[in-house]
Amino acid sequence: MKADPVDRQPKSVGREQAKRSTDGLVNNAGNIGRSGIVRKDGTIELFGHDMAHEILSFGPSGIILKNGPPIHLDENLKMTGRSKRHIVGPTGMITSWGQIVQFREPFTTVVSDGPSGIVLSDGQNIQKPAV
């Protein structure tokens, strides 16, 4: 049985139709997409072909690549090295320098984080190492 010529889809001659991607992230600092970053200040950072095809996922704080370490973005969507910060959970924390601290009370918070130490809401004082 032959298909009716009216039912056939039109075909581009010489090239395939371009695929449109809806992947992207828009926030107050700018736009992130598979091909690059457009910042609010008007600067543009285009990704190379290889990097664009290695992107697994992206979000407001970074880009995850299929083949390597994540790329961190600062608040202005500029690529930075990994930021050092404390990781705080419900029963403890790991400081930015790698010290493990177990809380005396669950859901303790950081009351003060100064140049020489950290004060926690459960009463603990953590001294920072000398630089």
C-alpha positions as CSV (number, residue, x, y, z in Angstrom):
1,M,0.0,0.0,0.0
2,K,1.4,3.4,-1.0
3,A,1.3,6.4,1.3
4,D,-0.7,9.3,0.1
5,P,1.7,12.2,-0.9
6,V,-0.2,14.6,1.3
7,D,0.6,12.5,4.4
8,R,4.3,12.7,3.9
9,Q,6.4,14.9,6.1
10,P,8.3,17.6,4.2
11,K,12.0,16.8,4.2
12,S,14.9,19.4,4.2
13,V,17.1,18.9,1.2
14,G,20.9,18.8,1.9
15,R,20.7,19.1,5.7
16,E,18.9,17.8,8.7
17,Q,16.6,19.9,10.8
18,A,18.4,21.5,13.8
19,K,17.5,20.1,17.1
20,R,16.3,22.6,19.7
21,S,17.3,22.1,23.3
22,T,15.1,23.4,26.1
23,D,17.9,22.8,28.7
24,G,18.8,25.9,30.5
25,L,18.8,27.7,33.8
26,V,17.8,31.3,34.3
27,N,18.4,33.1,37.6
28,N,19.2,36.6,38.8
29,A,22.9,36.3,37.8
30,G,22.2,35.3,34.2
31,N,21.5,32.2,32.0
32,I,23.3,28.9,31.9
33,G,22.9,26.6,28.9
34,R,24.7,23.7,27.2
35,S,26.6,26.1,24.9
36,G,27.7,28.7,27.5
37,I,26.9,31.3,30.2
38,V,25.4,34.7,29.6
39,R,25.8,36.9,32.7
40,K,23.6,39.7,33.8
41,D,26.5,42.2,33.3
42,G,26.5,41.2,29.6
43,T,29.7,39.1,29.6
44,I,29.4,35.8,27.7
45,E,31.4,32.6,28.3
46,L,31.0,30.1,25.4
47,F,31.9,26.4,26.0
48,G,34.0,24.5,23.5
49,H,32.5,21.6,21.5
50,D,34.1,18.9,23.7
51,M,33.0,20.5,27.0
52,A,29.4,21.2,25.7
53,H,29.0,17.5,24.9
54,E,30.5,16.4,28.3
55,I,27.9,18.3,30.4
56,L,25.8,15.9,32.4
57,S,23.9,18.5,34.4
58,F,24.1,22.1,35.6
59,G,22.6,24.3,38.3
60,P,23.1,27.7,39.9
61,S,26.2,26.6,41.8
62,G,28.0,24.5,39.2
63,I,28.3,22.2,36.2
64,I,28.7,18.4,36.4
65,L,30.7,16.8,33.6
66,K,30.4,13.2,32.5
67,N,34.2,12.7,32.5
68,G,35.6,14.6,35.4
69,P,35.3,16.8,38.4
70,P,32.5,19.4,38.8
71,I,33.0,23.0,37.8
72,H,32.0,25.4,40.6
73,L,30.4,28.8,39.8
74,D,30.3,31.8,42.1
75,E,27.4,34.1,42.7
76,N,28.1,35.9,39.4
77,L,28.3,32.6,37.4
78,K,32.0,32.8,37.0
79,M,34.0,29.6,37.1
80,T,36.0,29.2,40.4
81,G,37.9,26.6,42.3
82,R,36.2,24.6,44.9
83,S,35.1,26.7,47.8
84,K,36.1,25.6,51.3
85,R,33.2,25.7,53.7
86,H,31.8,23.7,56.6
87,I,29.4,20.8,56.0
88,V,26.8,20.8,58.7
89,G,24.3,18.0,59.3
90,P,21.8,17.2,62.1
91,T,24.2,15.4,64.4
92,G,27.6,16.8,63.5
93,M,29.8,18.8,61.1
94,I,33.0,18.6,59.1
95,T,34.9,21.9,59.2
96,S,36.5,23.5,56.2
97,W,39.9,22.2,57.3
98,G,38.6,18.6,57.7
99,Q,38.0,18.3,61.5
100,I,35.0,16.1,62.4
101,V,32.8,17.5,65.2
102,Q,29.9,15.5,66.8
103,F,27.2,17.7,68.3
104,R,26.2,17.3,71.9
105,E,22.6,18.1,70.9
106,P,20.9,17.3,67.6
107,F,20.4,20.2,65.2
108,T,23.1,22.4,66.7
109,T,23.8,25.5,64.8
110,V,26.9,27.7,64.3
111,V,26.4,30.8,66.5
112,S,29.7,32.5,65.5
113,D,32.4,31.8,63.0
114,G,35.4,34.1,63.6
115,P,39.0,34.2,62.6
116,S,40.2,32.1,65.6
117,G,37.3,29.7,66.1
118,I,33.7,28.6,65.9
119,V,31.1,28.8,68.6
120,L,28.2,26.3,68.5
121,S,24.8,26.6,70.0
122,D,25.4,23.5,72.1
123,G,28.2,25.2,73.9
124,Q,31.2,23.8,72.1
125,N,34.1,26.0,71.0
126,I,36.2,24.8,68.1
127,Q,39.6,26.3,67.7
128,K,40.8,26.9,64.1
129,P,44.3,25.7,63.2
130,A,47.1,28.2,62.8
131,V,47.7,29.4,59.3
